[in-house]
Amino acid sequence: MYLYQESFYEWRVVVLDNYTEQFNENNIKLTKNRKIILEMIDRYNGPMTAEEIFFSIKQSTSMSLSTVYRILGFLSDNGILLKNTGIDGKSCYQRNCIQHSHNLVCKICNSVVTLPHCPMIEIEQSIHKKTGYTILSHNLEFVGICPKCQQNFEEQKNKSLL
């Protein structure tokens, strides 16, 4: 969960302090490149692909796409980031925090809307009750057609009928 701050800089410091704590707890070094990637993910405030991160940072750093992939893999393997693979096969990365989120993805325009709460809490509790398993995590992505694309489709359909 992000805390509101008076300025972007102050907000960013709070987020990096949270990452620094996670890195220190796991004896992981917070390198310059890792910091750049984490800042970009926090600035975007939603899931990003490796390519999106690379194109967003390439003008301010000499980091290669393969370095971005390697860092994302390391950060997700160590629980700093969550990795979700969509139906298109692309992996997206987002911050791993207690208040995680789930997304609605438009199949036509690929727009992403983040749900304000996790709809899986009750399901996890039910699964635990029935099986005895302690659920550690889950991945969930909803795919559909956004209202704007639905409207565009209806307008195209109406035009073709004329």
C-alpha positions as CSV (number, residue, x, y, z in Angstrom):
1,M,0.0,0.0,0.0
2,Y,1.3,3.4,-0.9
3,L,1.3,6.2,1.5
4,Y,0.3,9.7,0.4
5,Q,3.2,12.2,0.6
6,E,3.5,15.9,-0.1
7,S,5.8,15.4,-3.0
8,F,6.9,12.6,-5.3
9,Y,10.4,12.7,-3.8
10,E,9.2,12.1,-0.3
11,W,6.9,9.3,-1.5
12,R,9.8,7.7,-3.3
13,V,12.0,7.8,-0.2
14,V,9.4,6.0,1.8
15,V,9.1,3.3,-0.8
16,L,12.9,2.8,-1.1
17,D,13.1,2.7,2.7
18,N,10.6,-0.2,2.6
19,Y,12.8,-2.0,-0.1
20,T,16.0,-1.3,1.9
21,E,14.3,-3.0,4.9
22,Q,13.4,-6.0,2.8
23,F,16.9,-6.2,1.3
24,N,18.6,-6.0,4.7
25,E,16.3,-8.7,6.2
26,N,17.3,-11.0,3.4
27,N,21.0,-10.0,3.3
28,I,20.6,-8.8,-0.3
29,K,22.5,-5.8,-1.7
30,L,20.5,-2.9,-3.1
31,T,22.5,-2.1,-6.1
32,K,22.2,1.0,-8.3
33,N,20.5,-1.0,-11.1
34,R,18.1,-2.7,-8.8
35,K,17.2,0.6,-7.3
36,I,16.5,2.1,-10.7
37,I,14.2,-0.8,-11.6
38,L,12.3,-0.7,-8.3
39,E,11.9,3.1,-8.6
40,M,10.4,2.6,-12.1
41,I,8.0,0.0,-10.9
42,D,6.9,2.2,-8.0
43,R,6.5,5.2,-10.3
44,Y,4.3,3.3,-12.7
45,N,2.3,1.9,-9.8
46,G,1.2,-1.2,-11.6
47,P,2.4,-4.3,-13.3
48,M,5.1,-3.8,-15.9
49,T,6.8,-6.1,-18.4
50,A,10.6,-6.2,-18.7
51,E,10.4,-4.4,-22.1
52,E,8.2,-1.6,-20.6
53,I,10.8,-1.1,-17.8
54,F,13.7,-1.2,-20.3
55,F,12.2,1.4,-22.6
56,S,11.2,3.6,-19.7
57,I,14.8,3.7,-18.3
58,K,17.0,3.3,-21.4
59,Q,17.5,7.1,-21.8
60,S,18.7,7.6,-18.3
61,T,20.9,4.4,-17.9
62,S,23.1,2.1,-20.0
63,M,21.4,-1.0,-18.6
64,S,20.7,-3.7,-21.3
65,L,17.4,-5.6,-21.7
66,S,19.2,-8.8,-20.6
67,T,20.3,-7.0,-17.3
68,V,16.7,-5.9,-16.7
69,Y,15.5,-9.5,-17.2
70,R,18.2,-10.8,-14.9
71,I,17.4,-8.3,-12.1
72,L,13.7,-8.9,-12.4
73,G,14.3,-12.7,-12.1
74,F,16.5,-12.2,-9.1
75,L,14.0,-9.8,-7.4
76,S,11.0,-12.1,-8.0
77,D,13.0,-15.2,-6.9
78,N,13.8,-13.4,-3.6
79,G,10.2,-12.2,-3.0
80,I,10.8,-8.5,-3.6
81,L,8.6,-8.5,-6.7
82,L,5.6,-10.6,-7.8
83,K,5.8,-12.1,-11.3
84,N,2.6,-12.8,-13.1
85,T,2.3,-14.3,-16.6
86,G,-0.7,-13.2,-18.6
87,I,-2.6,-15.2,-21.2
88,D,-0.5,-13.5,-23.8
89,G,2.6,-15.3,-22.3
90,K,4.2,-12.0,-21.2
91,S,5.5,-11.8,-17.7
92,C,4.6,-8.7,-15.6
93,Y,6.3,-7.6,-12.4
94,Q,4.9,-5.6,-9.6
95,R,5.8,-4.8,-6.0
96,N,5.3,-7.6,-3.5
97,C,3.6,-6.1,-0.6
98,I,1.1,-7.3,2.0
99,Q,-1.7,-5.3,0.2
100,H,-1.2,-6.9,-3.2
101,S,-3.5,-6.3,-6.1
102,H,-5.2,-8.0,-9.0
103,N,-5.9,-6.6,-12.5
104,L,-8.5,-6.5,-15.1
105,V,-6.9,-6.6,-18.6
106,C,-8.6,-5.7,-21.8
107,K,-8.1,-8.3,-24.5
108,I,-8.4,-5.7,-27.2
109,C,-6.4,-2.6,-26.1
110,N,-4.4,-4.2,-23.3
111,S,-5.4,-1.5,-20.8
112,V,-5.0,-2.5,-17.2
113,V,-7.3,-1.6,-14.3
114,T,-6.2,-2.6,-10.7
115,L,-8.9,-3.9,-8.4
116,P,-9.1,-2.0,-5.1
117,H,-9.2,-5.2,-3.0
118,C,-8.2,-8.9,-3.3
119,P,-11.3,-11.1,-4.1
120,M,-9.4,-14.3,-3.1
121,I,-9.3,-13.9,0.7
122,E,-12.5,-15.8,1.3
123,I,-11.5,-18.5,-1.2
124,E,-8.1,-18.9,0.5
125,Q,-9.8,-19.3,3.9
126,S,-12.2,-21.9,2.5
127,I,-9.3,-23.9,0.8
128,H,-7.4,-23.8,4.1
129,K,-10.4,-25.0,6.0
130,K,-11.1,-27.9,3.6
131,T,-7.5,-29.0,3.0
132,G,-5.4,-27.8,5.9
133,Y,-3.0,-26.1,3.5
134,T,-1.6,-22.8,4.5
135,I,-1.9,-20.6,1.4
136,L,1.3,-18.7,0.9
137,S,0.4,-16.8,-2.3
138,H,-1.7,-16.8,-5.4
139,N,-1.8,-15.2,-8.9
140,L,-5.0,-14.0,-10.5
141,E,-5.7,-12.0,-13.6
142,F,-9.1,-11.2,-15.1
143,V,-9.2,-10.8,-18.9
144,G,-12.1,-9.2,-20.6
145,I,-13.1,-6.2,-22.8
146,C,-13.0,-2.7,-21.3
147,P,-16.1,-0.4,-21.6
148,K,-14.3,1.8,-24.2
149,C,-13.5,-1.1,-26.5
150,Q,-17.1,-2.4,-26.0
151,Q,-18.4,1.0,-27.1
152,N,-16.1,1.1,-30.1
153,F,-17.3,-2.3,-31.1
154,E,-20.9,-1.3,-30.9
155,E,-20.3,1.9,-32.9
156,Q,-18.5,-0.2,-35.6
157,K,-21.3,-2.7,-35.6
158,N,-24.0,0.1,-36.0
159,K,-22.0,1.7,-38.8
160,S,-21.8,-1.5,-40.7
161,L,-25.6,-2.0,-40.4
162,L,-26.3,1.3,-42.1
